[in-house]
C-alpha cells in the first residue's frame, strides 16, 4: 500500500511510494529535475519527499522507477474529468 504523507492530513504530497515495491535504488532522486526528492539516510528505504511544493508533476520519477513503486498524485485543480458530450444534453 502507498504510504501516506508524514506531514499531516492537510499537507499535499504529490509523490507517494509503495513501501513493498520500493528497493531504495534512488533512480527517482537522480532523475528529478527540481530536486524534490532526497535519498533516505538508510540504505534500501524509499527516498524522502523533501520539497513537495516544488514538484512539476512531470512524471520523470515514475518513469525511472523499475519496480513501479511510485505514484504521482496531481492536486484536484490539475485533475481533469472527461465527460461525453452527448451526456451533457442540449445545453451546448
Buried (B, 14 or more C-beta within 10 A) or exposed (E): EEBEBEEEEEEEBBBBBBEEBBEBBBBBBEBBEEEBBBBBEEEEBBBBBEEBEEBEEEEBBBEBBEEEBBEBBEEEEEEEEEEEEEEEEEEE
